[in-house]
């Protein structure tokens, strides 16, 4: 098994930032404006940003794996309204030019970059699964993503220019915290009604039984454990233990006190 460091990169984020930076706006006069991008410049921008990221992590000759989402998220089977607002608005932000074409080339193996995606998973899930893959053993694995949801994944996380070690205890705490506060602004699911960041932090700090604290919070909001479980399954960023590598499908999260 290779012992070189493994750098897991949020491919969608890196592509978006790289290509947005090299779009060119032109005013042709008479109210005519166009936007264009130069193919070679676009690819150079991707490689340059990736190189800058590698240097920033201070990893020595890492293996790099670009992780991408693919297809309809399994979370929509958990809750049909998951990311509904973004779907209605055409996925929110406009994607930069060349984004779809370069993404396709990378995931299809037509560039020098290695990539991984699984149908039905979001990029965060691919990152989480690979970061917790048992075969990595003692290998140094770093997740490079600006998404705060990846703070649920134990291990080394490189975010906003900082390397952070996330212990299993902290990762689990962050997971339960996310269940309570939800992600209404971005993904359209609300967590526990009436519970914000301060209250969530307080509830979880006062007990070691975090799932019981979550269920009690939902109960006070006049919601049952089934609603709490739904929100947990939306919040959960997949780890290796949440993935069936044979069927290549998620294993939906179940509370610690229950069996599947």
N, C-alpha and C positions, 0 to 999 in steps of 0.2 A: 504494500500500500504506500502510495506517495505521501511523504511527510512535508511537502511544501505547503505553505499556508494556502488556504482557500478563501478567496474574497467573493462573497455573494453580493451581486449588484442589482439594485432595483432598476431593471432595464428600461421600463417605461418612463421613470423619472429622469434617468440620464439622457435618454433620447429627446424628451420634451425640452429639457433645459438646453441641451446642445444645439438643437435645431432652431429653437426660438431666438437664440443669440445671433444667428447668421441669416435671418430673413432680411431682405432689403425692400424698403418702401420707396417707390418712385412717383414723383409728381410730374405728369406729362403736360400739365397745363390744361386750361379749359375745363377744369373740374374732373380730370381723368387721373386716377391714381391706380397703381398696380403694386402687387407684392411678388417678389421672385426670390429664388434661392439658387445657388450654384452647386451642382451635384458634388464636385470634388471638395468644395469648401465645406459642404454639409458633413461629408464623411470625415474630413480632417477635424472638424469641430467635435464629433463624437469621440474620436480617438484621443484628441487632446484633453477633453474633459475626463475621459477614463484614465489617462495617464496622470493627470493632476490628482485624481482621486487616489490612485495607487500610491503616489508619492506622499500624499497627505496621511495615509494610514501607516506609513513607515514599514510596511510589510516588505520583506525581501523576496523578490521574484515569485509572487503569488500566482497560483492558478486562479483564473477569473471565470466566473460563471454568471452570465446575464440571465436574470429570472424574469419571466413575463407571465401575465395572466392570459387566459384563453377561454373564449366561449361564454355561455351563460353561467353566472355564478351559482354555485349550489345553495347559497344563502337565499336565493329567490324561492327555493322550494321550502325553506324554513319560514319565510315571510315574503309574500308576493309583492309587498310595497317596498321592499329593500331597494334603495337607490332609485325609487320611482321618479322622483323629481328630476334627477339627472337624466333619466331616460327620456322624459317628456321634453326636456330642454335640449335634447341632442347631445347628451354626455357632457354638458357644461361647457368648459373651456374649448375654444377652437384649437385643434391640433395643428402644429406647425407644418409647413410644406415639407414633403419628402418623408414625413413621419411614418405613414403607413407602409410606404415602399421599403424604407430601410429596416423597419421592424420585421417585415416579412422576410427580407434577405437574411437578417441575423437569425431568426428562429428557424429558417429553412436550411441553415448551415452553409449559406453561400458567401460568408465572410470568414475572416480569421477568428472571429469571436465565438466562444462557446456559449450556447444558450439552452435553457430548459423551460418548458411550460407543460402544464397538465390541463386537459380540457375540464372546464367547470370550476377551476381554481383561479383566484386572483393572484397577482404577483406576490403579495405579502405572504400568501399561504405557501407558495413555492419556496420563498426565502426561509420561512419558518420550518418547513419540512427538512430542507437540506441542512439548515443550521443545527438541527437536532438529530441528524442521521447517525445511528449508532456506529456505522462503519467508519466514521471519521475518527473514532478513538481519541487519541491525544493530539490529533492534528489541530493546529490553530485555524479556527474558522471565524471569519468576521462578516457580519451582515452590514452592508452599507445601504442605508435607506433613510430618507428624511421623514418617513411616516412614523408618527408616535406609536401606532399600533404595534410596531415591531419591538417595542419595549416590553411586550409580553413574552418575548422569546429569550430563554436563558442563554448566556454566552457573551461574546464580544459584539458590541454594537457601535458602529461609527456613524454619528449623526451630528450635523451642524459643526463639522470640523473637530469633534471630540470623540475619543475612544472611551467607551464605558463598558465595564463588566457588569452584567446583569445576572445576579444569582437566581437559582430556581425559586427561592422564596420571594424575591422582588418581582420576578416575572409573573408568578401566580397572583401576587398582590395587585399588580397592574391589570391583570385579566379581570379580577373581580371588581376592581375600581371602574373599569370600562363598562362592565355590565350595568353598574349603577348609574353612571352619567350618560351612557349612550353616545351616539354620534349623529345627532339630528341634523346638524348643519351640513355635513358632508355626505353621509350615507343614508340619512332619512329614517333612522330608528332612534327611539327616544330614551331607552334605558328605563329607570324607575322614576315615575312622575314625582316631582317635588324634591328630588335629590340632585344636588349640584356637587361640584368638586369638593367644597369644604365639608359638607355633610358626609359624602362618600368616604373621604379620608378618615373622618372621625369614627364612623361606623366600623370600618375595617381595622382601625388601630386599637379598638377596645376589645377585640376578641381574636382568638386563633382559629375559630370556626367561621371562615369567611363566607362559605356558602349559606350557612344558617343566618348570618347577618344580612346577606342579599335577600333571602326568602322573607325574613322578617320585615325588611324595608318594603318589599312588594306587598306584603300583607297589610302594612300600615297604609299603603296607597290603595287598599281594597282590591288588590290583584292577587291571584293565586300562584302557586309554585310553577304551574305550566307556563304562565307569562314570563316568570323569571328565567325558566329554562330556555324559552324561545330567544330572549334577549342574550342569554349566555352563548347560544349557538351562533348568533349574529356577531357577537363580540369576539369570539374565539378565533385567533390566528392559528392555523393548523400547525401542529408539531408532528414529528414522526409518529408518535403514539396515536395521532388522530387521522392516520392515513393507512389505507389498505393498499400496499404496493402490488399485490396480485391483481385485484380488481381495478386498481387505479381510481379509487373513489374515497371520499372523506368518510371517517367514522365519526358520526355526530357526538359531540361532547356529552357526557353524563356526569352528574354530581358525584363526588367522592363516596357518598354513603349508599349509592345505588349501583346495581349491576345492569349491564346492557341486556 
